[in-house]
């Protein structure tokens, strides 16, 4: 999946997706790139394309995947630090204090839903989870942006915990895999909506989800399929709610004079076009 990052970055750049960028900002940036002034400055300043500096070639470079994955790296670091603390303080003790036990959550210890998502049983457990988190987290954070990924990850962890409370209340459950499954679900939703560039990611993501769900049902696997399914369902729902594909932007010109795009702040999908001020002298002589 990692080898698809450069192609996905180029595609996201073409459609205007930026982590944390609003649709309004995307449209305004698109207008500037096309050589049009923004509506607020059309009457006062010329378009950027008319300046000598803008005539030089300045091709856009794809954003670094690492630069766009700050939250992903922070989550990996947090999990690793908590795992180190587990080993120093005594894994059994920490897991009993912060692990997911449904009966305790119902009794009022709701915080276990969050703390259990940062605890891991052994080195192999955290290694596999952090590898998966880093791989899928990069894509989710690039496509949805850091704030939306934070929402997806948090709600998926909550959904995972609630599923354990309902369907396995007496089983001690730990690990970040429920939240990670939520990221996979959100990524699958995005891949299904990104057309051909997202098709390969969609196939790989679906395969990973199916394989891991099957493993969770195998006898003796010691994997909480309840947590996986709970996180996955919430992640898919978050994906459908939070994913937005920018509307196509079409450059508009009229008799050599550029239109200015105005974005309706209450409905970013509404774009009107305004004529710039007429600066040409009248064609007929003024009356005496």
N, C-alpha and C positions, 0 to 999 in steps of 0.2 A: 504493500500500500504506500510505503514511503516514497517509492520512485514516481508516484503520480503527483507529488506535491508541486514540482515546477509547472506542469501542465495545468493543474487546478488553479495555481496562483495566476497564471496568464488569463485563464478564463474568468476568474473572479474579478481581475482587473478590467477586463473588457466590459463586463456587465455592471461594473461600478460598485461591487461589494467591498466595503472596508469595515474592519472591526470597529464597532462603536459609531460608525457614520450613519446619520439619518438619511432618509430618502431625499429630503430637501437639500442636504449638503451634496449628495451624489449628483442630483440634477444640476445644481449650480456649478459644480466642478465640471460636469460634462459640457455645460454651456461655455465655460471659459476655454476648455480644450478645443471646442469647435470654432472658437474665435469670436464668441459673442460676449458682450458685457452683461453683467447681472442687471436685473431690473432696477435695483436701487441706485446703480451708478451709471446707468445708460445715459442719463441727461448730463452728467458732470464729467465723465472720463471716457476716453476712447477704449475700444476693445484691446485686449492684450495682444491680439494677433497683429495689430497695426504698429506695435513698437518694434524698433530694430532688434532689440534683444530677443524677442520671441520668434524672430524669423530664423534663428539658428536652430539646427537640429538638436533636439533634446529628448531622445526616446525614453519612454518610461521603463524603469527597471522593475522586474518582479520583486515583491517584498520578500525578505528573508522569512522562511518558515519559523526559524527560531525567534525572531523579533516579534512574531505574531502569536507566540505561545507562552506568554508570561505566566498566565494563570496555570497552565498545564505544568510548567516547571515548578511553580510554587506548590502545587498539590503534590507532585512527586516528592519534592524536598520535605514537605510536612509529613508525609507518610513514612519516609525514611527516618526522619528524626524521631517520630513516635515509636518506630520499631526499635531504634537504638535504646530509647528510654525503656521500652518493654524488657529488653534483654538485661539492662542494668538494674532495673527495679524488681525483676522477677515476672516472667511472662504470665504465669498462672494467676498471680495476684492481680496484675493489671487487667487481664482479660476478665476476671470475675468482677472487678470494679467498674469496668467500662464496656464490657461486651454486651451484645444484644441478647437479652433474655426477656421474652414477651411478657411473662408474668410480672417481672419487675417494672416494666414500662407501664403496664396497666395500673400498677400500684402507685405510680407517680414519678418514676425515674425516666422521664421522657428523653432526657439528654443522652441516654444510651443509644438512641437512634443515630446520633451524630458521632459520638465517640467510637462506637463499634466500627464505623466506616474507615477509621484510621488505624485499627489494630490488625495485626497479621500473626498467624500461627507460627510460621517458620520462614527461613530464608527463601525457600522455593516459592512459598505462597506470595510473599511481597515482591519477589523478582518477576514472576509472571504478571502480577497485577500492575506493577509499575511500568513494565514494558508495554502492556496493553494500553494503559492510561496515556503514556507518552505518545504512542502511535495514533490513537484515535483522538486524543485531546488536541493535537495540532490541527487536524482538519476541522473539528468542531469549533475551535476557537477562531480559526481563520474565516470560516463561513458565517458563523453566528455572531462573532464578536465576543470579547471578554465578558461583558456584563451578562449577556444571554447565556453564555456557557456556564457562568457561575450559577445562574438560575436553574439550568438543566441539571447540573451536577448535584446541587443541593436538593432539589425536589426529587430527583431520582434516588438519592440516598434515603430520603424520607419515605418514598414509595416502597423502596426495598425493605426498610425497617417495618413499615406497617404490614406488609405481606408476611413477614416473619411473625409478627405479633398475632396475626389472624390464623395462619396456617401451621406455624411451628412454635407455639408460645413457650414451650419448655426446653427448647434446644438453644444452647449457647452458640451464637453466630457472630463471627467477626470477619472483616475484610472489606475492601473497597469495590469488590466486583459488582455489587448491585448498582452503585452509582456509575461504574464504568459501562455496564450494560445499558444504562440510560443514555450515555453518550453515543454508544453504538446505534441505539434506536433513533436518536436525533440525526445522526449522520446518514442513516438509511433514508430517512424522510428527505433530507437535503439532496441526497444522490438521486432520488426518484423525481425531484423537481428541477434538477439542473440539466436535464436533457442528455445528449450524447456524452459530454465531458464527465457527467456524474454516473454514467452507466457502469463503468468499470468499478468505481468505488461502491456502488450499490450492490454489485454482484459479490465482491469480496466481503463487504460488511454482512450481507445476508448469510453467506457461507459461515463466517465466524460465529454469528449468533446461533445458527442452527446446530453447528458442531458442539459448541459449549453447552447449549441447552440439553442436547442428547447425553453428553458426558455427565451432566448434573443428575440425570435420572438413572444412571447406572448404579447397581448395588455396590456398596462399599466405597463409593466415590468421595464420600464425606464433603459433598458440595451442596450448598443450600440453593436448590433450584427455585425455592419460594422467593428468595432474595433476588435472584437473577430475573425472574419473570416480573416481579414487582417493579424493579428498576427499569426494565425494558419497556413495560407498558407506560410508565410515567414519562420516560424519555421520548417515546414516539409521540405521545400527546403534546409534550412541550415542543417537539419539532414542528408539528402541524400548526401550533399556535404562534411560535416565535419566528419561523422561517418566512422571509419575505423576498421575493424576486423583484428587483427594480423594474419598473415599466420601461419599455423601449423609448429612447429619446431620439427625435428626428430634428435635424438642423433645419431651420426655416430661414429663407432669404427672399427678398422681394425687390426686384429692380435694382440690385446692387447694394441696397441698404439693409443692414442687419436688423432683425427683430431682437428684442430683449425678452428673455423668459422670466415670468413672474411665477413663483411657487406659492400656492395657497397654503398658509401656515396651518390651517385647520383641516385641510385635505391635501396631502402631498401628491395625490394622484391628479390633481387639477392643475393644469399648466395653461396659462394664457400668454398671449404674445402681444407686445406693444411696439408701435413704431417709435423710432428715435426722433428727437426734435428735428424739424425741417430747418436745415441751415443754408440751403441753396437760395440765391436771390430770386425774387419773382421774375417770371418770364416777360411780363408786360411792364411798361414804364408806369411810375406812379402818377396819379392825377395831380395836376397843378393846383 
